[in-house]
Amino acid sequence: MTQRVTADPSGREQAARALATGAIVSFPTDTAYALAAGPEHPAALAGIYRMKGRPAHLPLIVLAASRAELADWAVLSPEAERLARAFWPGPLTLVLPAGPRARAPIATPEGTVGVRIPAHPIAAALLARTGPLATTSANRSGAPSPRSAEDVERQLGTDPDLAILLDSGPTSHDADSTVLSLVGRPRILRAGALTAQQLGIIT
């Protein structure tokens, strides 16, 4: 049964310990509540797909607390560095060439990976404790993204594989992160909180 805990230091430490043992945890980001697992725990990664009913061809994305922690996961071009300096932490997911640590189901068969640094104090504190995590939104595939712990509970709270739900109230954005591919010509793969005009790109 999912344990819903307050996202205070004690709750974050509980979540970090669970992630280290291969459990699945949900926590808030600036855009949506996330499902997360340690990238080194393949059973937990598979559990995320099963829990959501997520199509196998859709990769997970890597959330981290800093750009330095993403160095082994993605190759940041000068344009990616520009956008990272301007919009991270924040609601921008960059799709980039995969780094040496990125493997399926994080990296795609084409050798790309999605990465983001979220602008949420709870996410930042947890990620600083755990290191980069493999994530996706904490909802059933095709359902609305969860903006609160209650949303997560309604969709996934009875799943036995969801160990801990960190509750810190509603998210600060009502839109998902913008997903921008910088592999080849810049392309917005998912419209979200940031527009092409705000990002300063021509798609």
C-alpha positions as CSV (number, residue, x, y, z in Angstrom):
1,M,0.0,0.0,0.0
2,T,1.3,3.5,-0.9
3,Q,2.5,5.5,2.1
4,R,1.6,9.2,1.7
5,V,4.0,11.3,3.7
6,T,4.6,15.0,4.2
7,A,7.5,16.3,2.1
8,D,9.5,17.5,5.0
9,P,13.2,16.5,5.6
10,S,12.1,13.3,7.3
11,G,9.7,12.4,4.5
12,R,12.4,13.1,1.8
13,E,14.9,11.0,3.6
14,Q,12.4,8.2,3.8
15,A,11.8,8.5,0.0
16,A,15.5,8.6,-0.7
17,R,16.1,5.4,1.2
18,A,13.2,3.7,-0.6
19,L,14.6,4.7,-4.0
20,A,18.0,3.4,-3.0
21,T,16.5,-0.1,-2.4
22,G,14.7,-0.2,-5.8
23,A,11.3,1.2,-4.8
24,I,9.1,3.5,-6.9
25,V,8.4,7.0,-5.4
26,S,6.1,9.9,-6.4
27,F,7.2,13.4,-5.7
28,P,6.2,16.9,-6.8
29,T,7.9,18.9,-9.5
30,D,7.1,22.4,-10.7
31,T,4.9,21.0,-13.5
32,A,3.4,17.7,-12.3
33,Y,3.9,15.0,-9.7
34,A,6.4,12.5,-11.0
35,L,6.9,8.8,-10.7
36,A,10.6,8.0,-10.1
37,A,13.0,5.1,-9.7
38,G,16.8,4.8,-9.6
39,P,18.1,4.3,-13.1
40,E,20.2,1.3,-11.8
41,H,17.0,-0.6,-10.8
42,P,15.6,-2.3,-13.9
43,A,12.7,-4.0,-12.0
44,A,11.6,-0.6,-10.7
45,L,11.8,0.9,-14.2
46,A,9.7,-1.9,-15.6
47,G,7.2,-1.3,-12.7
48,I,6.7,2.3,-13.7
49,Y,5.7,1.2,-17.2
50,R,3.3,-1.5,-15.8
51,M,1.8,0.9,-13.2
52,K,1.1,3.6,-15.8
53,G,0.2,1.3,-18.7
54,R,2.9,3.3,-20.6
55,P,3.7,2.2,-24.1
56,A,7.1,0.5,-24.2
57,H,8.4,2.8,-27.0
58,L,8.1,5.9,-24.9
59,P,11.3,6.6,-22.9
60,L,11.6,7.8,-19.3
61,I,13.3,11.2,-18.7
62,V,16.1,12.0,-16.4
63,L,15.6,14.6,-13.7
64,A,18.6,15.9,-11.9
65,A,19.5,18.7,-9.4
66,S,22.3,20.2,-11.5
67,R,23.7,20.4,-15.0
68,A,26.9,18.8,-13.7
69,E,25.0,15.7,-12.8
70,L,23.6,15.3,-16.3
71,A,27.1,15.2,-17.9
72,D,27.1,11.4,-18.2
73,W,23.5,11.2,-19.3
74,A,23.3,13.7,-22.2
75,V,25.5,15.6,-24.5
76,L,24.8,19.3,-24.2
77,S,25.5,21.3,-27.3
78,P,26.2,25.1,-27.1
79,E,22.4,25.7,-27.9
80,A,21.5,23.3,-25.1
81,E,23.8,25.1,-22.7
82,R,22.2,28.4,-23.7
83,L,18.7,27.1,-23.0
84,A,19.8,25.4,-19.8
85,R,21.3,28.6,-18.4
86,A,18.2,30.5,-19.3
87,F,15.4,28.1,-18.3
88,W,16.8,25.6,-15.8
89,P,15.6,25.0,-13.2
90,G,12.3,25.2,-14.9
91,P,9.6,23.6,-17.1
92,L,11.8,22.7,-20.1
93,T,12.7,19.1,-21.1
94,L,15.6,18.9,-23.6
95,V,15.9,15.9,-25.9
96,L,19.6,15.5,-26.6
97,P,22.1,12.9,-27.8
98,A,22.5,10.2,-25.1
99,G,25.5,10.2,-22.9
100,P,27.4,7.0,-21.8
101,R,25.2,6.2,-18.9
102,A,21.9,6.4,-20.7
103,R,20.4,3.0,-21.6
104,A,16.9,1.9,-22.4
105,P,14.3,2.6,-21.2
106,I,15.8,6.0,-20.7
107,A,17.7,6.3,-24.0
108,T,15.7,5.7,-27.3
109,P,16.9,3.3,-30.0
110,E,17.9,6.4,-32.0
111,G,20.3,7.4,-29.2
112,T,18.5,10.3,-27.6
113,V,17.5,11.1,-24.0
114,G,15.2,13.6,-22.3
115,V,16.6,15.6,-19.4
116,R,15.4,18.3,-17.1
117,I,16.2,20.2,-13.9
118,P,12.9,20.9,-12.2
119,A,12.2,24.2,-10.3
120,H,10.7,22.8,-7.2
121,P,12.3,22.9,-3.7
122,I,11.2,19.4,-2.8
123,A,12.3,17.9,-6.1
124,A,15.6,19.7,-5.8
125,A,16.2,18.5,-2.3
126,L,15.4,14.9,-3.1
127,L,17.4,14.9,-6.3
128,A,20.4,16.4,-4.4
129,R,20.2,13.4,-2.0
130,T,19.6,10.7,-4.6
131,G,21.3,11.8,-7.8
132,P,19.6,11.7,-11.2
133,L,16.4,9.7,-11.3
134,A,14.4,8.1,-14.2
135,T,11.0,9.7,-14.2
136,T,7.6,10.2,-15.9
137,S,4.4,11.9,-14.7
138,A,2.5,10.0,-12.0
139,N,-0.7,9.3,-14.0
140,R,-2.2,6.5,-16.0
141,S,-1.1,6.7,-19.6
142,G,-3.4,9.1,-21.5
143,A,-4.9,10.6,-18.3
144,P,-4.4,14.2,-17.2
145,S,-1.1,15.0,-15.5
146,P,-1.3,15.0,-11.7
147,R,-1.0,18.5,-10.1
148,S,-1.5,17.3,-6.5
149,A,-1.0,14.3,-4.3
150,E,-4.7,13.7,-4.4
151,D,-4.5,13.4,-8.2
152,V,-1.8,10.7,-7.8
153,E,-3.8,8.8,-5.2
154,R,-6.9,8.8,-7.4
155,Q,-5.0,7.3,-10.3
156,L,-2.2,5.2,-8.8
157,G,-2.5,5.2,-5.0
158,T,-3.8,1.6,-4.7
159,D,-0.9,0.2,-6.8
160,P,1.3,-2.0,-4.6
161,D,4.5,-0.9,-6.4
162,L,4.1,2.7,-5.5
163,A,5.9,2.8,-2.1
164,I,5.9,6.5,-1.1
165,L,4.0,9.6,-2.2
166,L,5.6,12.8,-1.1
167,D,2.9,15.4,-0.5
168,S,3.7,19.1,-0.7
169,G,0.5,20.5,-2.1
170,P,-0.3,21.6,-5.7
171,T,2.3,22.2,-8.3
172,S,3.2,25.7,-9.3
173,H,2.4,25.3,-13.1
174,D,-0.9,24.1,-14.6
175,A,1.0,22.9,-17.8
176,D,3.5,20.2,-18.4
177,S,7.1,20.9,-19.3
178,T,7.8,21.9,-22.9
179,V,9.7,19.1,-24.6
180,L,12.2,20.4,-27.1
181,S,14.4,18.2,-29.3
182,L,17.8,19.6,-30.2
183,V,18.8,16.6,-32.2
184,G,18.9,18.0,-35.7
185,R,16.7,21.0,-36.3
186,P,15.0,22.2,-33.1
187,R,11.5,20.8,-32.7
188,I,9.0,21.1,-30.0
189,L,7.8,17.6,-29.4
190,R,5.2,18.6,-26.7
191,A,3.8,22.0,-26.2
192,G,3.9,23.1,-22.5
193,A,4.7,25.9,-20.1
194,L,7.2,27.6,-22.4
195,T,6.6,28.7,-26.0
196,A,9.0,28.7,-28.9
197,Q,9.0,32.5,-28.7
198,Q,10.0,32.4,-25.1
199,L,12.7,29.9,-25.9
200,G,14.1,32.0,-28.7
201,I,14.0,29.3,-31.3
202,I,12.5,28.9,-34.8
203,T,10.9,25.5,-35.2
